[in-house]
Amino acid sequence: MTHFKEVALSHASRLINHGPTVLVTSAHGTVRNVMAAAWSMPVEFAPPRIAIVIDKKTYTRELIAASGGFGICLPGTTLAGLTHAAGSESGRAGDKFSRYGLKARPGPVLGMPLLEEGCAAWLECRLIREPHTEDAYDTCFAEVVAAAADERVFQQGHWRFGDDNLDLQTIHHLGGGNFVRPNGMFMSEAV
């Protein structure tokens, strides 16, 4: 007897997407926005490049196209509610930074708004323009031009999740406003 049941193709990506949900920050001129994104991943080592899915019809995508850059902030568990709210509302209705009382610092290279309070890390990214795909696809590619992480949860190039940093552990969206966080670490055994 099998315990496997068919999964709707619209939910198939959730089977392999256990990466952290991120907050994408953007700005152009005096206008700024923050949104949540569940689909992001590294695609190159040197220079470091990432791919992230941002619907081409969103306000964030407009700001990114205009400025050529954006920030990726990795919220900790204390920001799960904010992350869900930021991903459920459009920035066209007003500045979400002001609405939620978010304090951002300017990124060191592009000046993108970056969140540190309640976040485990941030990456400042320069958009890699792909004119033949910008109107057709929701996936954006970018080069990471600066990055920083809270040393209480990321040390010597590795995540360190433990009972002493639960508030800073990354969150992972499972759909419908449900999130999980890493629950401890273990080393693999040699085979």
C-alpha positions as CSV (number, residue, x, y, z in Angstrom):
1,M,0.0,0.0,0.0
2,T,1.4,3.4,-1.0
3,H,0.9,6.6,1.1
4,F,1.6,8.7,-2.0
5,K,-1.2,10.8,-3.4
6,E,-1.3,12.9,-6.5
7,V,-0.3,16.6,-6.1
8,A,-1.9,19.3,-8.2
9,L,0.7,20.6,-10.7
10,S,0.0,24.1,-9.3
11,H,1.5,22.9,-6.0
12,A,4.3,20.8,-7.4
13,S,7.0,23.5,-6.9
14,R,6.2,23.5,-3.2
15,L,7.7,20.0,-3.0
16,I,11.2,21.2,-3.9
17,N,11.1,24.8,-2.6
18,H,12.3,24.7,1.0
19,G,14.5,27.8,0.6
20,P,13.9,30.8,2.8
21,T,11.1,33.2,2.1
22,V,12.7,36.6,1.5
23,L,11.6,40.3,1.6
24,V,12.5,42.0,-1.7
25,T,13.2,45.7,-1.3
26,S,13.2,48.2,-4.1
27,A,13.5,51.9,-4.7
28,H,13.6,54.5,-7.5
29,G,14.0,58.1,-6.7
30,T,11.9,58.8,-3.5
31,V,9.6,55.8,-4.0
32,R,10.3,52.5,-2.3
33,N,8.6,49.2,-1.7
34,V,9.0,45.8,0.1
35,M,7.3,42.5,-0.9
36,A,7.7,38.9,0.0
37,A,9.0,36.2,-2.4
38,A,9.2,32.5,-1.8
39,W,11.2,31.5,-4.9
40,S,14.8,32.6,-5.0
41,M,18.0,30.7,-5.5
42,P,21.7,31.0,-6.2
43,V,22.7,30.4,-9.8
44,E,26.4,31.3,-10.0
45,F,29.4,31.3,-7.6
46,A,31.7,33.9,-8.9
47,P,30.6,36.5,-9.3
48,P,27.7,35.5,-7.1
49,R,24.4,35.6,-9.0
50,I,20.8,34.8,-8.0
51,A,17.5,34.2,-9.6
52,I,14.3,35.3,-8.1
53,V,10.7,35.2,-9.2
54,I,8.9,38.5,-9.1
55,D,5.7,38.8,-11.1
56,K,6.3,41.2,-14.1
57,K,3.1,43.1,-13.3
58,T,4.1,44.1,-9.7
59,Y,5.0,47.5,-8.4
60,T,8.3,46.0,-7.2
61,R,9.2,44.8,-10.7
62,E,8.6,48.3,-12.0
63,L,10.9,49.9,-9.4
64,I,13.6,47.3,-10.1
65,A,13.4,47.9,-13.8
66,A,13.6,51.6,-13.3
67,S,16.5,51.5,-10.8
68,G,18.4,48.5,-11.9
69,G,18.7,47.1,-8.4
70,F,17.0,45.6,-5.4
71,G,17.7,44.1,-1.9
72,I,16.9,40.7,-0.6
73,C,16.4,40.5,3.2
74,L,16.0,37.2,5.0
75,P,13.4,37.7,7.7
76,G,13.6,35.8,11.0
77,T,10.6,34.2,12.7
78,T,9.5,37.4,14.4
79,L,8.8,38.9,11.0
80,A,6.6,36.1,9.7
81,G,3.4,38.2,10.1
82,L,5.0,41.2,8.4
83,T,6.3,39.0,5.6
84,H,2.9,37.6,5.0
85,A,1.3,41.0,5.0
86,A,4.0,42.5,2.7
87,G,3.4,39.7,0.2
88,S,-0.4,40.1,0.3
89,E,-0.6,43.9,-0.3
90,S,0.5,46.0,-3.2
91,G,2.9,48.9,-2.7
92,R,0.8,50.9,-5.1
93,A,-1.5,51.7,-2.1
94,G,1.3,53.5,-0.3
95,D,4.8,53.1,1.3
96,K,4.9,49.8,3.1
97,F,8.0,50.9,5.0
98,S,6.0,53.7,6.6
99,R,2.9,51.5,7.1
100,Y,4.8,48.9,9.0
101,G,7.3,51.1,10.7
102,L,10.3,49.5,9.0
103,K,13.7,51.1,9.4
104,A,15.9,50.5,6.4
105,R,19.5,51.4,5.8
106,P,20.9,52.2,2.4
107,G,22.9,49.5,0.7
108,P,26.6,50.2,0.5
109,V,26.8,49.8,-3.3
110,L,23.5,50.7,-4.9
111,G,21.7,52.4,-2.0
112,M,18.8,50.0,-2.0
113,P,16.8,49.9,1.2
114,L,17.9,47.0,3.4
115,L,16.3,45.7,6.6
116,E,18.4,44.5,9.5
117,E,16.1,44.5,12.5
118,G,14.5,41.1,12.7
119,C,16.4,39.8,9.7
120,A,19.2,37.2,9.5
121,A,20.9,38.6,6.4
122,W,20.6,40.8,3.4
123,L,22.0,40.9,-0.2
124,E,22.2,44.0,-2.4
125,C,21.7,43.0,-6.0
126,R,22.2,44.6,-9.4
127,L,19.6,43.5,-12.0
128,I,21.0,41.6,-15.0
129,R,18.9,43.0,-17.8
130,E,17.5,40.4,-20.2
131,P,15.6,42.5,-22.7
132,H,14.3,39.5,-24.7
133,T,12.7,38.0,-21.5
134,E,11.7,41.0,-19.3
135,D,8.2,41.1,-20.7
136,A,7.8,37.4,-21.0
137,Y,9.0,35.9,-17.7
138,D,8.6,36.5,-14.0
139,T,12.2,35.3,-13.2
140,C,14.8,38.0,-12.7
141,F,18.6,37.4,-12.6
142,A,20.9,39.6,-10.6
143,E,24.5,39.9,-9.4
144,V,25.0,40.2,-5.7
145,V,27.1,43.3,-5.1
146,A,27.1,43.3,-1.3
147,A,25.9,41.0,1.5
148,A,25.9,40.9,5.3
149,A,24.5,38.5,7.9
150,D,23.8,38.6,11.6
151,E,26.7,36.8,13.3
152,R,24.4,35.2,15.8
153,V,23.0,33.0,13.1
154,F,25.6,33.0,10.3
155,Q,29.3,32.4,11.1
156,Q,32.3,31.7,9.0
157,G,30.2,31.1,5.9
158,H,27.7,28.7,7.5
159,W,24.2,28.9,9.0
160,R,24.1,28.1,12.7
161,F,20.6,27.4,13.8
162,G,20.1,26.6,17.5
163,D,17.9,27.2,20.5
164,D,19.7,30.5,21.2
165,N,18.7,32.2,17.9
166,L,15.2,31.0,17.2
167,D,14.0,34.6,16.4
168,L,16.6,35.0,13.7
169,Q,16.1,31.6,12.0
170,T,14.9,31.9,8.4
171,I,11.3,31.3,7.6
172,H,10.0,29.1,4.8
173,H,6.6,29.6,3.3
174,L,4.4,26.5,2.8
175,G,1.4,28.4,1.3
176,G,-1.7,29.9,2.9
177,G,0.2,32.0,5.4
178,N,1.9,28.9,6.9
179,F,5.6,29.0,7.7
180,V,8.2,26.8,9.2
181,R,11.8,27.5,10.5
182,P,14.8,25.2,10.6
183,N,14.6,23.1,13.8
184,G,18.1,22.4,14.8
185,M,21.1,21.1,12.8
186,F,22.9,17.8,12.5
187,M,25.9,16.6,10.7
188,S,25.5,13.9,8.1
189,E,27.2,10.5,8.8
190,A,29.8,9.2,6.4
191,V,28.5,6.3,4.3
